Amino acid sequence: MKIIKRPIAALVILSFILMIPRACFSYQQKKPEKPNIIFILTDDHRWDALGAMGNKIIQTPHLDKLAGDGIMFRNAYVTTAICAVSRASLLSGQYQSRHKIEDFATSFSSEALKKTYPMLLKEAGYKVGFIGKYGVGNPKDQPNEQYDFWACTNKGQPDYEMIDEEGNFIHHTDKVAKDVSMFLTQFAGKADSPFCLSVSFKAPHEQDGDPPRFIVQERFKELYAKETMPVPETADPKYWNSFPEFFRTDTNIARKRWKPLFSTPELHQATVKNYYRLITGVDEVVGKIREQLKKQGIVDNTIIIFTGDNGFYLGEHGMEGKWYGHEESIRVPLLIYDPRKGKTMKGKTPEQIALNVDIAPTILSMAGVSAPKDMQGIDLMQLVNQRDETVARKDFFYEHTFMGSPGIPQVEGVVSIDLKYMKFIEHGYEELYDLKKDPYEKQNLAENQAYAVKLKKMQSRYQELKKKVK
């Protein structure tokens, strides 16, 4: 009997031992958890309206911390500086020339919508939400039924002064904060699927009207009251007067909006302060989001991306708004915080050019989803990690063809780190700026013989890129 039992016991023990490495191997091969992703977008937020970018006046402590914890791109741009077109580029990863949304009335086709990053993530098993200002196409075509959570107004441009579900007044920024908290309570930390939430503020965009206004939250109305906002050098009338006649008219919308907001020293001070106040209001919400992520125990697996849909003239060149090719109009803040990367990405400030068309492919890559071949942007994490030198760009194509002269003269061009070439295509008027020597774009060098060779190279590159982006 002992002779029989001993082999049986040995076989049982051996079977158990053999099972252990198999279980360990199975555990080790378990697929990593997909990250949650929050994409935050501000409206008309220029690159230097951020403490982390060197602004000594504006109070953005939560965004500054986000920048310090992650990556802050120093040269982030939009390919078209107007809300609807830029938002279409952010969602689709395409230039205006390809997605063909050139105005405020054209919506995504059903096929194009399927290829936007939220819909591709939904197909991959993500819960998707959109909060705030959708801002693409006809409001009646908003794809609210395609999302798991939708909290956008049925207007193309939401109002700052809103009424909530209980009939109480609420500022749009505070409504966005409330809806974000609701989404996170409902979807965050669910075991069945990760989430991607797109958060789109109206701030710091003006409230359109005659005159346009910047409507701030009551608690921020005294913020910056004792500060003196610096007046940009290019606010000097001589810079507005240097533009050609077709541009330098009172029908130019950038000039038309400048008059009620910047035409006196008092107006300039009031406008910049209110613009900053609205951004500080957004910063407060970013702090609340990070705090809620921490409380719900998902902070370590939630990526946050923050950028603006275009820049904004604060009186530079005698203008207000965006549309044209100056840095104030086309350059935006861009922050990426991925807690999974630990210290490897902390505090990085890459100098490479990043674009709004890069957002969609970057988000998809983070989620392990392949980007469609017709996306024109790049994965920004590859750019930062320098895993593929071919993704680094030396320049990009800029285009703005909405409306046209005299309201908004159409402009296209090429932007590099060193040089900028812009062409007003209805008039054949050219601009060339040496950004290294003249970062505020005070002197048009297009007719300067010393720059004739560089001008010719930029003209050639313009023609090349114009074909390539279609």
C-alpha positions in Angstrom: 0.0 0.0 0.0 2.8 2.5 0.8 4.4 1.7 -2.5 1.2 2.6 -4.3 0.4 5.8 -2.4 3.8 7.4 -2.7 3.7 7.8 -6.5 0.1 9.1 -6.4 1.1 11.7 -3.8 4.1 12.6 -5.9 2.0 13.0 -9.0 -0.4 15.3 -7.1 2.4 17.5 -5.8 4.1 17.6 -9.2 0.8 18.6 -10.9 0.4 21.4 -8.4 4.0 22.6 -9.0 3.5 22.6 -12.7 0.4 24.8 -12.3 2.2 27.5 -10.5 4.5 28.8 -13.2 1.5 28.6 -15.7 -0.5 30.8 -13.4 2.4 33.2 -12.9 3.0 33.3 -16.6 -0.7 34.1 -17.1 -0.6 36.9 -14.6 2.6 38.4 -16.1 1.0 38.3 -19.6 -2.1 40.1 -18.5 -2.8 43.1 -20.8 -2.1 46.5 -19.3 -5.2 48.5 -18.3 -6.2 51.0 -21.0 -5.9 54.6 -19.8 -8.7 57.1 -19.3 -8.2 60.2 -21.3 -9.5 63.8 -20.6 -9.0 66.3 -23.4 -9.5 69.9 -22.3 -10.0 72.7 -24.8 -10.2 76.4 -24.2 -11.5 78.9 -26.8 -9.2 81.8 -28.0 -6.5 80.9 -25.6 -3.1 82.3 -26.7 0.1 80.5 -25.8 1.5 83.1 -23.4 -1.6 83.4 -21.2 -0.2 80.8 -18.8 2.1 81.2 -15.9 4.2 78.2 -16.9 4.9 80.0 -20.2 6.5 82.9 -18.5 3.5 85.2 -17.8 4.2 86.9 -14.5 0.7 88.3 -14.0 -1.9 85.6 -14.9 -2.8 83.2 -12.1 -3.0 79.6 -13.4 -1.5 77.5 -10.6 -3.3 74.3 -11.5 -2.3 74.5 -15.2 1.2 75.4 -14.2 1.4 72.3 -12.0 0.0 70.2 -14.8 2.8 71.5 -17.0 5.4 70.8 -14.4 4.0 67.2 -13.9 4.0 66.5 -17.6 5.0 68.0 -21.0 4.6 71.6 -22.1 5.1 72.2 -25.8 6.7 75.6 -26.4 5.9 75.8 -30.1 2.3 74.5 -30.4 0.2 76.0 -33.3 -3.2 75.6 -35.0 -3.4 75.1 -38.8 -6.4 77.4 -39.0 -7.2 80.1 -36.4 -10.9 80.1 -36.2 -13.1 78.0 -33.8 -15.1 75.7 -36.0 -12.3 74.8 -38.4 -9.8 74.3 -35.7 -12.2 72.1 -33.7 -12.9 70.0 -36.8 -9.1 69.6 -37.2 -8.7 68.6 -33.5 -11.4 65.9 -33.9 -10.4 64.6 -37.3 -6.6 65.0 -37.2 -6.9 66.7 -40.6 -6.2 70.1 -42.2 -9.1 72.2 -43.4 -8.0 71.4 -47.0 -8.9 67.8 -46.3 -11.8 67.8 -43.9 -13.5 70.6 -45.9 -15.2 72.2 -42.9 -14.4 75.9 -43.8 -17.3 77.7 -42.0 -19.8 77.4 -39.2 -22.6 75.7 -41.1 -20.8 72.6 -42.5 -21.1 69.5 -40.3 -19.2 66.2 -40.4 -20.7 63.7 -42.7 -21.7 60.4 -41.1 -18.6 58.7 -42.5 -16.3 61.5 -41.4 -17.8 61.5 -37.9 -16.9 57.8 -37.6 -13.3 58.7 -38.1 -13.1 61.3 -35.3 -11.1 60.3 -32.3 -14.1 60.0 -29.9 -16.0 57.7 -32.3 -13.0 55.5 -33.0 -12.4 55.2 -29.2 -16.1 54.3 -28.7 -15.7 51.5 -31.3 -12.7 50.3 -29.4 -14.7 49.9 -26.2 -14.3 53.4 -24.6 -17.1 55.3 -22.9 -17.1 58.7 -24.5 -18.4 62.0 -23.3 -18.5 65.6 -24.6 -19.1 68.7 -22.4 -19.3 72.4 -23.2 -19.0 73.8 -26.7 -19.0 71.3 -29.6 -18.6 74.1 -32.1 -18.5 72.2 -35.4 -21.2 72.6 -38.0 -24.9 73.3 -37.7 -26.1 72.8 -34.1 -29.0 70.7 -35.2 -26.5 68.2 -36.5 -24.6 67.8 -33.2 -23.9 64.1 -32.7 -25.3 63.9 -29.2 -26.9 60.5 -29.7 -23.5 59.0 -30.6 -22.0 59.8 -27.2 -22.5 58.0 -23.9 -22.6 61.4 -22.1 -23.5 64.7 -23.8 -23.7 68.1 -22.1 -23.5 70.7 -24.8 -25.8 73.6 -25.6 -27.8 73.6 -28.8 -26.1 76.8 -29.9 -23.0 77.0 -32.1 -21.6 79.5 -29.6 -22.9 79.0 -26.0 -23.7 81.9 -23.7 -21.8 82.7 -20.6 -24.9 83.5 -18.6 -26.9 80.2 -18.4 -29.8 78.8 -16.4 -29.2 75.3 -14.9 -31.7 72.4 -14.5 -33.0 74.0 -11.2 -33.7 77.3 -12.9 -30.7 79.1 -11.3 -28.2 81.3 -13.0 -24.9 79.7 -13.7 -21.8 80.8 -15.5 -20.8 78.6 -18.5 -17.4 77.7 -16.9 -19.2 76.6 -13.7 -21.7 74.6 -15.7 -18.9 72.8 -17.4 -17.3 72.0 -14.0 -20.6 70.7 -12.7 -21.1 68.4 -15.8 -17.5 67.1 -15.6 -18.1 66.1 -12.0 -21.3 64.4 -13.0 -19.5 62.4 -15.8 -16.7 61.3 -13.5 -19.1 60.2 -10.8 -21.0 58.2 -13.4 -18.2 56.7 -15.5 -14.9 56.9 -13.7 -13.5 53.7 -12.2 -15.9 51.4 -13.9 -14.4 48.0 -14.5 -16.0 47.3 -17.8 -14.4 50.1 -19.9 -12.1 53.1 -19.8 -13.4 56.6 -20.7 -12.5 59.5 -23.0 -14.0 62.8 -22.0 -13.7 65.9 -24.2 -14.2 69.1 -22.2 -14.6 72.3 -24.2 -14.9 75.7 -22.5 -16.3 78.9 -24.0 -13.7 80.8 -22.0 -11.9 83.0 -22.7 -13.8 83.8 -25.9 -15.8 87.0 -25.8 -19.6 87.1 -25.7 -20.5 88.2 -29.2 -22.6 91.3 -29.4 -22.4 95.0 -30.1 -20.2 95.7 -28.3 -18.6 92.3 -27.5 -18.1 91.6 -23.8 -16.0 89.3 -21.6 -18.5 88.1 -18.9 -16.6 86.8 -15.9 -17.7 84.9 -12.8 -18.7 87.1 -9.9 -15.9 85.8 -7.6 -13.2 86.8 -10.1 -14.4 90.3 -10.8 -11.8 92.0 -8.5 -8.9 89.7 -9.5 -6.1 91.6 -11.2 -7.8 94.9 -10.2 -4.5 96.3 -8.9 -2.4 95.0 -11.7 -1.3 97.1 -14.7 -1.4 95.1 -17.9 1.6 95.7 -20.2 0.7 97.3 -23.5 2.4 95.4 -26.4 4.9 97.3 -28.5 2.9 96.4 -31.7 -0.2 98.2 -30.3 1.5 101.4 -31.5 -0.7 102.8 -34.4 2.2 102.7 -36.8 1.9 98.9 -37.0 -1.8 99.0 -38.0 -1.0 101.7 -40.4 1.7 99.6 -42.1 -0.8 97.2 -43.4 -1.9 97.5 -47.1 -5.1 99.4 -47.9 -7.2 96.3 -48.6 -6.5 95.1 -45.0 -6.4 98.4 -43.2 -10.2 99.1 -43.2 -12.9 99.6 -40.6 -14.7 96.6 -42.2 -11.9 94.3 -41.2 -13.5 92.4 -38.3 -10.3 92.3 -36.3 -10.3 96.1 -36.4 -14.0 96.4 -35.9 -13.8 94.4 -32.7 -10.7 96.3 -31.6 -12.5 99.6 -31.3 -14.9 98.8 -28.4 -12.2 96.7 -26.5 -8.8 98.2 -27.1 -9.1 101.7 -28.6 -8.3 103.5 -25.3 -5.9 102.7 -22.5 -8.8 102.2 -20.1 -10.5 99.7 -22.5 -7.2 97.9 -23.0 -6.7 97.4 -19.3 -10.3 96.2 -18.7 -10.3 93.8 -21.6 -7.0 92.1 -20.8 -8.0 91.7 -17.1 -11.3 90.1 -18.0 -9.6 87.8 -20.5 -7.2 86.7 -17.8 -10.0 86.3 -15.3 -11.8 83.9 -17.6 -8.7 81.8 -17.9 -8.2 81.7 -14.2 -11.8 80.4 -14.0 -10.8 77.6 -16.3 -7.7 76.9 -14.2 -9.9 76.5 -11.1 -11.9 73.7 -12.9 -8.7 71.9 -13.9 -7.8 71.8 -10.3 -11.2 70.4 -9.4 -10.9 67.7 -12.0 -7.5 66.5 -10.7 -8.8 66.5 -7.2 -11.8 64.4 -8.1 -9.6 62.0 -10.0 -7.6 61.6 -6.9 -10.6 61.0 -4.7 -12.0 58.4 -7.0 -8.8 56.5 -7.1 -8.1 56.8 -10.9 -5.6 59.6 -11.0 -2.7 57.2 -11.8 -4.4 55.9 -15.0 -6.0 59.1 -16.4 -4.2 61.1 -19.1 -5.0 64.9 -19.3 -4.3 66.9 -22.5 -4.9 70.7 -22.5 -4.8 73.1 -25.4 -6.6 76.0 -27.1 -8.5 76.1 -30.4 -6.6 79.2 -31.5 -4.8 82.3 -30.2 -6.1 85.8 -29.7 -4.8 89.4 -30.4 -4.9 91.5 -27.3 -4.4 94.7 -29.2 -1.2 93.6 -31.1 -1.0 95.2 -34.6 -4.1 97.2 -33.8 -6.4 94.2 -33.8 -8.6 91.9 -31.6 -9.5 88.3 -32.4 -7.5 85.8 -34.5 -7.8 84.7 -38.2 -4.5 86.0 -39.5 -1.0 84.4 -39.3 0.7 86.3 -36.5 2.0 84.4 -33.5 -0.7 85.9 -31.2 -3.4 84.4 -33.5 -2.0 80.9 -34.3 0.1 79.9 -31.3 -1.5 78.1 -28.3 -0.7 76.4 -25.0 -0.4 72.6 -25.2 0.2 70.4 -22.1 0.2 66.6 -21.9 0.2 64.8 -18.6 0.4 61.0 -18.6 0.9 59.7 -15.0 1.9 56.2 -16.3 5.1 57.7 -17.6 6.4 58.6 -14.1 9.4 60.9 -14.0 10.4 60.2 -17.6 8.1 62.9 -19.0 8.0 65.2 -16.0 8.8 68.8 -16.7 9.7 68.3 -20.4 9.5 71.4 -22.6 10.1 70.3 -26.2 10.9 72.9 -28.8 9.5 70.9 -31.8 6.5 72.1 -33.7 3.2 70.6 -32.4 -0.1 71.1 -34.2 -3.8 70.8 -33.5 -4.0 68.0 -36.1 -1.7 66.0 -33.8 -4.2 65.7 -31.0 -6.4 63.0 -32.5 -3.6 60.6 -33.5 -1.9 61.2 -30.2 -5.1 60.3 -28.2 -5.7 57.2 -30.4 -2.1 56.0 -29.9 -2.4 56.4 -26.1 -5.5 54.2 -26.2 -3.8 51.6 -28.4 -6.0 52.4 -31.4 -4.7 52.7 -34.9 -5.2 56.1 -36.5 -6.9 56.1 -40.0 -4.5 56.6 -42.8 -6.2 59.9 -43.8 -5.3 61.5 -40.5 -2.5 64.1 -41.2 -1.2 64.6 -37.7 1.5 62.7 -35.8 1.7 61.0 -32.4 3.3 63.7 -30.3 4.7 61.1 -27.8 6.8 59.7 -30.6 8.0 63.3 -31.3 8.9 63.8 -27.6 10.6 60.4 -27.3 12.4 60.9 -30.6 11.7 57.3 -31.4 11.1 58.3 -35.0 13.0 61.3 -36.4 10.8 61.3 -39.5 7.8 62.6 -37.5 9.6 65.9 -36.6 8.5 68.7 -38.8 10.5 71.7 -39.8 7.4 73.8 -40.8 3.7 73.6 -41.5 1.0 74.9 -43.8 -1.4 77.6 -42.5 -4.7 78.4 -44.1 -7.7 80.6 -43.3 -10.3 81.1 -46.1 -13.5 81.7 -44.2 -15.5 84.8 -45.3 -12.8 86.7 -47.4 -12.3 90.4 -48.0 -13.1 92.9 -46.7 -14.3 91.2 -43.5 -11.5 88.7 -43.1 -9.1 88.7 -46.0 -8.1 85.1 -46.9 -4.6 84.1 -46.0 -2.4 81.0 -46.5 1.3 80.4 -45.8 4.2 78.5 -44.2 5.4 78.7 -40.6 8.8 77.4 -39.4 10.7 78.1 -36.2 12.9 80.7 -37.9 10.7 82.2 -40.8 7.1 82.9 -41.5 5.6 83.4 -45.0 2.0 84.6 -45.4 0.1 85.3 -48.6 -3.2 87.1 -48.8 -4.5 85.0 -51.7 -7.2 87.4 -52.9 -4.7 90.2 -53.3 -1.4 88.5 -54.0 0.1 90.4 -51.0 3.0 88.7 -49.3 4.6 88.9 -45.9 7.9 87.5 -44.7 9.1 87.6 -41.1 12.4 86.6 -39.6 11.1 85.2 -36.3 14.5 84.8 -34.7 15.4 88.5 -35.2 11.8 89.8 -35.1 9.6 87.6 -32.9 6.9 90.3 -32.7 6.6 90.4 -36.5 7.1 94.2 -36.8 8.9 94.3 -40.1 7.6 92.7 -43.3 10.7 91.6 -45.3 9.0 90.4 -48.4 10.5 93.2 -50.5 13.8 93.3 -48.7 16.5 92.2 -51.3 18.6 90.7 -48.5 15.9 88.1 -48.0 15.2 87.4 -51.7 16.6 83.9 -51.6 14.7 83.0 -48.4 11.5 84.4 -49.8 11.9 82.3 -52.9 12.4 79.2 -50.8 9.3 79.9 -48.7 7.3 80.5 -51.8 8.3 77.2 -53.2 7.7 75.4 -49.9 4.2 77.1 -49.8 3.3 75.6 -53.2 4.6 72.2 -52.1 2.7 72.1 -48.8 -0.5 73.5 -50.4 -0.7 70.4 -52.6 0.4 68.0 -49.8 -2.3 68.9 -47.3 -5.3 68.1 -49.6 
